[in-house]
Amino acid sequence: MNEKYNVYLVSDSTGETLDRIFLSLKSQFSNFVYEKKEFAFVRTEQQIDRIIKEGIQSENTLILYTIVETKLAKYISNQSQKHNVPCFGILGNLILSFSKLLNQKAIHKPSAQHVLDDDYYKRIEAIQFTMTHDDGKKVDDLDAADVILLGVSRTSKTPTSIYLANRGYKTINIPLVLNQKVPDGLLSNKKACIVGLIADAERLADIRRNRVAIMNDHKIKEYTNMDHIKKEVNDSKYLFKKNNWPIIDVTRKSVEETAASILKIIEIKKNK
């Protein structure tokens, strides 16, 4: 029976690039058994210390990292070596290093990461599910979702949902409208990771005004009215806090950063 490895992916950004590189790397080894854990936005030595402390508590821990800051990159390398944890920067010859570590020859097959495996079909299924459940179109099967995103109009629910779907998570996004109840079954849902998205009212007003201008529809007064938007945002915050749902402010976040935060919430929920 093959040994199981605990692979830690450490990035100073969203981790998307590193995740793609690991996908390419692991596809070269047909008998590589592993469990993956991702650490995004790692930018301090204290964060690295916590990661390595956690890693040395498990057997067969490996660290792969993308850290562009030279001092911090040297720190993770030195600390890993100090604690005898194999650690690789992505600019090294990873395939050769893994070949030695796993004691098996790499197949050196181009585009091996594009194999139609279970992960691929899981992503396709998640994308189809997410598109069907976009913008509250279908809410009668909330228990089938991995993630449910809530938020008022223009809080990046749809692009964030699509991003998560590409990572294999079935995602439903539901718009919150003043004086409208949330769907039945949402409050009792214990399976999905429910996350509330909020944004600065002024930023929302700007985005909505631009949208209305493009649509050439100036009749929607409440949609762009600042007082109305502030009430929408405040009511959504109240709903999220009342139900103890995690809140992410997307005002200054890219879709990738928002998704990375949600993936972290999923990880925390999974380990509870």
N, C-alpha and C positions, 0 to 999 in steps of 0.2 A: 504494500500500500504506500502511495506517495506521501511525503511529508506535506503538511499544510503550512503555508507562509502567511504571515500578517503583513500586508503591504500598506505602508503609510505614504500617501501622496501629499507632499508639502509644497504649497505655492504662496508667493507673496501677492498673488492676484486672485482671480476667480477659480483658478485650477483647471479651467477648460482645456488649455493647451497641454498641460501635464497629463490629464485624463486621456486625451487623444493619443499622446505618445505612449502611455502605458498600454492602451488598447493595441497599438501596433506591435509593441514589444512582446506582450504576453501571447500574441497570436503565433509567435515563432516557436513556442514550446507547447507541444500537444499534451504533456502530462504535468502541467504546472497547476497545482491546487493552491488556491489562495483566498483570503478574505481581504477586501480593500476598505480603507478608511481615508477620507479626504480632509485635509486641513487647508482652508482657504484664507487669504489675507493675513498670512504669517509675516509679521514685520518687526518683531522684537525678539531679543534673546530670551526673555521670560517665556514667551510662547513656545519657543524651541525647547527650552528646559522642560516644560510641561509635557510636550509631545514625546520627548526621549524618555522621561520618567515613566510615562504610560507604556511606551514601547518595550522597555526592559522588563516589564512585569509579564510579558507574553513571550512564548518561545518563537523562534524563527521570524523575528521582526525584520523587515527591510524598509529602508527609507529612500524614496525618490523625490527629488526636489527641483523646483524652478525658482530660484531666488537670484535676482539680478544685482542686488547690492553686495559688493565684494566682501565686505567685512562680515555680513550676516551669513553669506554662503560659506565662508571659511569657518565660522562659528559652528554651524550645523554639522559640517564635515568633521571638525575637531572633536566636538562633543560626542558625536556618534562613534568615532574611533575610540575615544576614551572609554565608552561603555560597551565596546565590542558589538555595535549594531551596524551591519552592512549599510552603506549610504552612498547613493549615486546622484551626481548632477547630470542633467539630461544631455549635456554637451560631451559627456564621456562616451566611450565605446560600450554602450549598454548591452548590446546583444552578446558581445564577447564576454563581458563581466557576468552576465546571467548564465551563460553557457558553462562557465567555470563553477559558479555557485551551485547550480542545479545538477551539475555533472551530467549534462546531456547536450548533444550537438544541436545547434539551431538548424531549422530546415531551410533558412534563407530563401523563403518563398515570397516574391514580390506581391504586395496587396493582400497578404494573408488575412489582414484585419477585416476584409470585406466579406468574409465567409458568412453564409446565411445561417447563422446559429440561433439559439434560443433568445439571446439578447437582442438580435436584430428584429426578430418577429415580435418581441415584447415591445420594442420601440414603435414598430409599425402599428401594433394594436393600440398603444397608448395615444399615438397621434390621431388615429381614427376616432377613438373615444373622445378625446379632447375637442376635436373639431365639431363633433356631434353635440357636445355639451357646452359650446361657446356661448357666452353672454346670456346665460340662464335659459337657453332654448329647451333644455331637457333636464328636469330635476326630480324625476320620479324614481331614480335609482342611485341616490346619493351614496349608498353603502358600497357601490361598485368603484368609487373613486379612491385614489391614493391621496390626492390633495384637493381641497376645496378653497378657492380664493374668493374673498368678498371685498367689495369696495364700491365707492360711488363712481360715476362715469369719469373716464380718462385717468384712471390710476394704474394703467399698464397691465390690466388683468389678462387680456387676450395674448399679447406677446410673451408675457411671463408664463402663461399656461402652455403655449406652443413650445417654448424653450424647455420647460419641465417634461413635456411629452417626448421631446427628442432625447431626453435622458431616461425615458422608460416609465414615467409616472403618469398614470391616468388622472387628468386634472379637469375639474369642473370650475368654471368661474361664474359668479353670480353678481349682477349689478344691484346695488342698494339704491332704492328710490324712496324719497320722503313719503311717509304715511302708508307705505306698503309693507306688509308682513313678510318675513323671510320664509322660505319654503318649509312645509311640514317635513319633519324628519331631520332637519338640520341641527336643531338644538339637542336632539337625542343621539346624534351620530357620534360614535366612539371609535370608529375604524379609521376614518380619514384624518389627515392632518389639516385642520382648518386654520387659515391665516387671513388676517385682516390687512388690507392695503389702504394707506392713507397718503395724502399729499397736502402741501401748503395750499390754502384757499386761493391766494393770489395767482399762484402758478396754474392751478386748475382753471381759473377764470381766463387766463391768457390762452391756454390750450383750447378751451371750449370756444372762445371768441374766434380763434383761427379756424376751428372746425366749422362753425356756423357760417363764416365768411366763404369758405370753400363750397359749402352746400348751398350758398346763396339763399339761406333761409333766416331772415331776421325776425321772425315771429316768435321764436322761442326765448322769451324774455327771462323766465325763471332760470333757464339752463345756464345763463351767463351772469345772472344777478349775484353780486358778491354776498349779500346777506343770506340769500338762499343757499349758496354754496357753503358758506360757513356753518349754517345749520345742518346741511347734509354731512359735512365732515365731523361736526361735533356729535351728531346722532350716531354715526358709524363708530366713532371712538367709544361712545357709551355702550353700544351693542357688543363690541369686541371685549371691553373690560368686564362687562356684566357676565359674559360667558367664558371669561378667562382664555380668550383666543389670542395667540401671539399677534403683535402688530408690527408692521414694517412701514416706515415712512419712505416712499419712493421718490420724493421730491428731487433729490440730488443723486439718485441711484440709476445706474444703467439696468437694463433688463437682466444682464448677466449677474450683476451684483445682487439684485433682488432675488434671483433664483438661487444664488449661492447661499444667501441667508436662509431661504426656505429649506434648502437641503440640509443645512445645519440644524434647523428646527426638527426636521424629520429624524435626523440622527439622534437628537436628544430624546425625542418622543419614543423612539425605538428602544433606547437603553433604559427607560424608566421601569 
